Amino acid sequence: MAFVRYYVGDVVKMKKSHPCGSAEWEVKRIGTDFTIVCRGCGHQVMLSRPKFEKAVKKIVIRSAEAEAAEAAKKEAASQAKVAAQTDVNISAPANTAGGDTVD
């Protein structure tokens, strides 16, 4: 099972709908507990992390903060990949044809 990261401002769809009829909730607080607000009636609920993660069906809308974090993570990964491909062994002496090396 893949690890899913949630951000404040994300809108998630839960497996069961709220009594008001809406199944979409906005994440207001993350941590050990999640505070979520019903998009239909505005009711606030606090859930423990395991209960929240089990009840979420999918992420409907990602927050701008989450999109920026994902883009930064992808950019850092691509830069690391480029750096790994162009990495030169700096610790090796430049002139190895001359004989003995001095420590």
N, C-alpha and C positions, 0 to 999 in steps of 0.2 A: 504494500500500500504506500503510495507516494505521500510525502509530507506537503501539506497545503498551508501556505502562509496567509493569514488574514490581516487586513489593515483597517484602521478607523475610517469609516466612510463607505466601506464595501456594502453592497446590498446582496443579501443571500436569500435563497429560496429554501425553506424548511420542508422536511418530509410531510409534516402534518400542518394543516392551516390553522390559523388563529380563529377563535369563535366569531370574530367580526367578518371572516371570509377571506382575509388576505393571508398569503403564504410568504410574502416578502418582508424581510426585516433588515434594518440598517444597523451596522455595527457601530456603537458609540464608544466602547471601552474594551481594550484587550489586555490580556495578562493571564493570571491564574483563573480568573473569572471573566466572562464576557457580559457586557451590558448591551442589549439589543432593543431596538424600538420598532414596533409594528408600523409598517408603511400605510396600513389602512386606518387605524384608529389612534395611533400614537402611544399605545400602552408600552411601558418599559418593563423588561424582564432581565434578571441577572441569572446566568447559567454558568455552571462550572465548565472548564475547558473540555473534558471528555464528553460531557453531555451535549455541549454545543456542537463539537466536531461530529458526533454520531447523528445529530438531528439535521445537519446541513445536507441538502440535496445537491445544490450547485451555487456558484457565485454568479449572480445576475449582472451586476455592474461593479466594475473595479473602480476604486477611488483614484484620483489623480496622483496621490502620493504613492499608491501601489504601482501604478503604471510607470512612474518615474524611477522607482526602486528597481523594478524589473528591467527597465531599459539600461540603467546604470550597471546592473549585474551582468547583463549580456555584453555590454561594452567592455567591462573589465575582463570578462572571460575571453573575448576576442583579442584584446590587447595582450593578455597573458599567453595566448596561443601564438600570436605573432612574435612575441619576445622569446618564446621557447624555440621557435623555428630559426630565429636569427641569433641565438645564443652562441657566443664564442667562448672557448675555454681560456679565461684570462689568467689562470694560475700557471699555465704551461709557459716555460721560457720562450721568448721570441726567437732566439738564435740557438738551435739545438745542434747545429753542424759543427760548432766550435770545440766540442770535447767536454771537459769537466764543468759541472755547475758549482757555483759557490753558494753555500748555505748561509 
